[in-house]
Amino acid sequence: MKKITTLAMALGLTACLAACSTSGATTLSSSAQEDTPTTISIPTLNANKTETTVDVVYDPQRIAVLDMASLDILDALGVGDRVVGSASTSMDYLQSYMTDSVANLGTIKEADLEAIMACDPDVIFIGGRLAESYDALSEIAPVIYLSVDTEVGVIESVSNNARTVASLFGLESQVDTLVSGFEARIDALSQAAQGQTAIVGMVTSGSFNILGNDGRCSIIGREIGFENIGVDNTLSTSTHGNEASFEFVVEKNPNYIFVLDRDAAIATEGAKLAQEIMENELVMGTDAYQNGHIVYLSHPSVWYTAEGGITALDLMLQDLEQEILA
């Protein structure tokens, strides 16, 4: 990472400073100010992805976000006007933050440190792709790094993370309403999943990678309850899964095949559609294909880059409901 200078950086970032000038500051009455804490201790992960806490100014007015799940939660809580800078995203439901009034801070994989510093944030939100930048970002402002814990499940992770974010603003009472209905939707999907086997995979660069219950799409096997028969519990699949042959898929012959199209998720130019790759002579002989049970997840970018948000979870469940409960 390049060394950040002072005067040269400030002179070169006039445009970003202008973009970062917007703040959703609120005025508290004198009595409210007396009862309001100055800072709050927030649970977070650190650069080593281990649990720690960080002290953050209470009710922050200037927020930098480099994690789409966190931006999703902030938006749902109604404090999106505090966001002075954001990573870029193609997600439709977050396009109101891709404007000139919100500074572009890079991507969820590569932060623009100078742009972040110019925004003078009270707090910075990141996801797992920026864990290695945690210490550098912490030199600018307190960093909150939240993630989905597949051991406890996506639903509980979303609820826990939403409460963590809400506690910054004293908005914890809103969380139950925001997550209400998710458990009932999971229960309905679980009824349909009883006794059903599945292979969960990701198409990437023409290959089919098997996903387990320890990373992306874990909600399908862990919470909804499909028996994920592609899993080898001795191997980690938490990043991009493990490459498998279509002969393996035929051998397992699952009732359902769930497909995440990574190339579509990241808009890979010239890539084949997942359906073109999956519907080959071998796969077309499986029970899943014969019964119309190959499920192409309709919002791949959400599954791949935004899992953990309120709206993201709604869209993920919609993708499953429209194929399983229809």
N, C-alpha and C positions, 0 to 999 in steps of 0.2 A: 504494500500500500504506500502511496506517495505521502511524503511528509507534508503536513498542513502548515503553511506559513500564516502570518497574521495579516500584515498590511496588504500584501499582494493578493491574498485570497479575498479580503474584504472588497478591494477595488474591482476584482474580477467577477464579483457575484451580485452586482447591483440589481440585476433582473430577478435573481432568486430572492433577494431581500424584499423586493416589492411583492413578490408572490407570497412570501411568508408573513407579510404584515398583518393579514387578517387574523383576528382573534375573537373567540366567542366569550369574552370576559363578561362576568356578571357581577353585580354589586350586591353585597350582603348588608343587611341592617346591622347596626352596632351590636345588638343583642345576639344575633346569629353569629357574628364574627367572634364574639367571646366564647361561644360554645363549639366553634369549629376548630379541629386540630390543625396544626401547621403542616405536619407531615404524617404519613401513614406507612406502615411496614407492609410490603406486598410480597407474597410468595412467588418465586420465579425459578427458572432454571438458569444456570450460568454457562460459561464457555465450555465446560466439561459435561454439560447436560445433566448436572446433578442439582438437587434442590437447595435453594438458599433463599434469602430474603433481601429486599432492597428498600431503602427509605425513599419515598417519592412525595413531592409536594401534594398536599390534599387539594382536591378539586382543580386539577391542572387546567390551565387555559390554553396552552400551546402544546399540541401533540404531534409527534412524528410517527408515522406508521409504515413499517416495512413487512407486514404480515397481513394477508387478506382476511384470515379468520378474525384477527383482532379488529381490523377495520370494520368488518361485518358486525361484530358485537358492539363496537362504539356507535355505529350507525343505528343499530336496533335500540340502543339505550337513549338515543336522541341527543348525543353530544358530538355529533359529527361536525358541528360548526367550530369545534375546538381544533380540528385537524388542519395544521398549517402546511404539512408536507406528507406525501404518500409515495410509495413505490408504484410503478405503473402496473396496470391490470387491464385485461380484456373483459372481465366479468361485467355483464350488463347491469347488474344491480348495484355496482359500485362506480358507475361512470360519472356520477355527480362529483366525484373527487378527482376526476381526470380533467381539470379545468385550469385556466391561467391563475385562478385565485388560490390554488393549492400547488405548492412547489413539487416538482418531480424529483424524487430522492433516489432514483435508480430503479433497481428491480429487487425482487424478493431473494435473489441470489447474490447481487452485487450492489452494495450501498454506495451512494455518492456522499462521502464523508464531508466534503466541503459544503455541499448543498444542505446537509443536515445541520452542520454547525451554523450556517447562515440563518437558518430558521429559528435558532435560539429556543429549542423545545424544552418544556418542563419534564417531559418523559418521552421515551422512545420504545415502540413495540416492535419486536422481531419474531420470526419463526425459526424453525430448525435449520433452514438453508443458510442462515447468517450467524449460526452459533460461533463460528470461528472469528467473527467480527465483534463479538460481545464486548471484549475488553476495550477495543478501540472506540466503540460507540459509547461505552461507559465513561470515557474521558469527556464526552460532550454533555451527556445527561444520563440520569438513571435509566436503565434498560429493563424492560419486562419481556421475558421470553416465555411464552406459553406454548403448550403442545397438546396433542391428543394422546392420552394414555390408553393404549389398546387393552391393557390389563383390566382397567375399570370400565372401558367401553366408550364409544363416541358420545352417546347421550349424556352420560354422567360427566364426561370431560367437558362437553359444551356447557353444561350447567355450572360446573365448578369454575371454569374459566370466565364465564359471564359474571359470576358472583365476584370473582377477583377483580375484574375490570370495573364492575359496578361499585365496589367498595371505595374506589378512588374518588367517587363523586357522591357517595351517600345514596346510591340508587339501588341498593340491594333488593328493595321491595318490588322492583319491576321484573326481576329475573323469573320468578315463578310464572308470571303471565307470559313472558317471552318463550319459555320452554314448554308451556302447557300443551298437551295434545301429542307430543312426540312419543311418549310411552304407549299411548293407546294405538298409535299408528304402528309402532314396533310389534305390539301384541297381535294386531291383525295380520301383519306379514308373517309373524311366527307361526300362526295357525296354518297358513298356506305352506310353510316350509317344513312342517312336521313330516319326518320320514323321507325327506327329499335329499338326494346327494347333489353335490355341485362341484365344479371346478371354477375357480375365480382366477382370471388372468388379465394380463396387460399386453396389448399389441404395441410393439415399438420397433421401428426400423425393419419391419417385415417379420420379426420374431414374435413368438408367443411366450410370455414369461408367467409362470405360476405365482400367484400371491397367496399367502397364508393368512393366519389370523393375528399377525403381529405387526401389521402396517396398513398400507392403503387398502381400502375396501374391507377391512376387518369386520365391519358392522354386519356384513352378509353372513359370515359364519359364526361370529362370537355373540352377537346380540339377536339377530333374526333367527339364527339356528339352523341354517343349511349345513349339512355334513360336508365339510370341505375335504373331499377325498384326494385332492391334488397335493395336500400338505405332507411334507416330511418334517416332523417336529424337531429334528436335529439340525435343520438348516434355517438360517434367518432369511426372511423375504421382505424385511421392513423397508427397503429402499425401492429397488426396481424388480424384485422378485427373482425367480430362478428360471432360466430358459428351459423350455420343454419341447419335445417333438409332438407333432400331431398324432403320431403313433401312440404316444403316451395317453393322449386325450381319448383315443379310440379304445385303448386297453381299459381305461377307467370307466368309460361309457357312463358319464353322469346324467342325472335327470335334467340338470340345468347347467349352462355355461354362461358365466357373467364376464363381460368383456369391457375393459377400460382402454380406450384408444388414446395412448400417450401422444402420438403424433398430432392428433386433432387437438389435444389439450394444450400443446405448446405451439400449434400452428406451423408444423414442419412443412416446408415448401416441397411440393412434388411427392409427398408421401401417399401411399395407397390407403384407402379407407379400411378400417378394421374388418368390415364386412367382406371386402374383396379377399382379404387374407384368410379369414376364418372359414368362409364357406367354400372349402375345397372338397375334393372327392372323399377324402378320409373323414373329415368332420361331418360331412353330410350323411354319413352312415350311422351316426350316433343317435341315441334315443333323444337327446336334447334337441338336435336339429329336426328330427322326424316329428317331434311333438311341438315344434315352434317355441322351444324354450332356450334359445340363445338370446341372451339379454345384453344388448348394446347400451351401455350407460349413456343417457342422452346429454348429460352435462359433464363431459370428461374433464374440462378445465377446473370445474368445481371439485370433483373427486381428487384430482391430481395436485391442485395448488391451494385449495381454500377449505379443505375439511376442517371442521372445528368452529365454523361460524353459525349463527342462527339461521340466516337465509340459506346458507350452503346446506345445512342439514335438511331443511325443508325441501330443497331441490333434489338432494340425494334420495330422500324417501319417495318423492314423486317419481323419480326414475325407476324405482323398484315397484311401486304401486301400479304404475301404468302397464307394467309387463306381467306382474305376478297376480294382481287382484282384478285385472280387467276381465 
